[in-house]
């Protein structure tokens, strides 16, 4: 059995990473596809939400150094994490479809 085969409980929250669509891009904002307009977005978490004194570290490899959890303020490569969106899904959209979002 796979996780996607298990029905979601009622009023379940979903989280999905938001990825950069361009390399070397200044993150000015996040636009959601019209198909997500009916979904109830609870919050969007970005590097700005990391508390003072906290570290924006997603991966730390001894030989390669630290990789940022979220792009801030520039996405270094296409596919870099910009943030996480937390929402209720009221329609039949699945989480992998909801993570297809656009940035400008």
N, C-alpha and C positions, 0 to 999 in steps of 0.2 A: 504494500500500500504506500502511496506517495502523499506528501503533505497536501498537494493540490487536489487530491481525491477526497479529502476530509471536508465535510461541510463546515462553514464558518458559524460560530455561535451568533446568536442575535446580538445586535449592537456592538459588534466587534470592531476595534480600531485596527487600521492597517498602516504600515509604515513603508515608505519606498524611498530609495536614494534618488536624488535629482542629479543628473550628470551633465557636464558641459558638452555642448555640441560642437565647439570650436576650440582650437589650441590658441594660446596666448591671448585670451579674451578677457576683457574687464567685465566682471559680473555686475550688471546694472540693475537687474531685476529678473523675476521668473514669471513666465506666462504659462498658464495651464491650457491644454487643448480644450476646445468647446465641449468635447464628450465628457469632461470632468466637471463642467459647470454646475451640474446638479448634485455633485458630491459635497458633503459637508467637511471642509478642511478645518481641522482643529488647530493645527499650528505648522509652521515651517521652521525648522531648526537649521541654522547656518553657523559659520565661524563666529559671527557677532554674538551668538548666544553662549559662547564658552565664557565662564566666569573669569573675572580678573584674577590673574595668577595661574589660571589653568593653561593647559598646553593643547594646541591644535595638532595632535599627533595621532595618525591612524595606524601606521606601521613603523616599527623601528627595527632596522636591520643593521647589525654591527658593521658590516663592510660598506653599506650604502647610505647609512644615516637615516634620519627621520623623514617619513613621507606625511604630508599634511592630511588630516582627516577630511577637511573641507577647503576648497580653493578660497584664498583670501589675500588680496582682492582680485588677483588674476588667476584664471584657470590656465595652468601650464600646458595641459594637453587635452585633446578631445576625450571625453569619458571620465574626466576627473570629477570626484564628488563635489557638488556645490552645496548640498544640504540634504535634509530628510523632510519629507512631507508626511504628516500624520493626519489621517482622515477616516471618516465613516464611509463605507461604500454602500450606497443605497440601491445601486443597480446590480446587474449581473457582471459588471466589469471585474476582472481578476487583477491581482496586485501587479503582475508583470505587465499588463496593459496600462495600468495607472501610472507606471513609472516613466512612460514616454511623454516627457514634458519638454517645453521649449524655453530657451532663455534668449534674452535680447541684450 
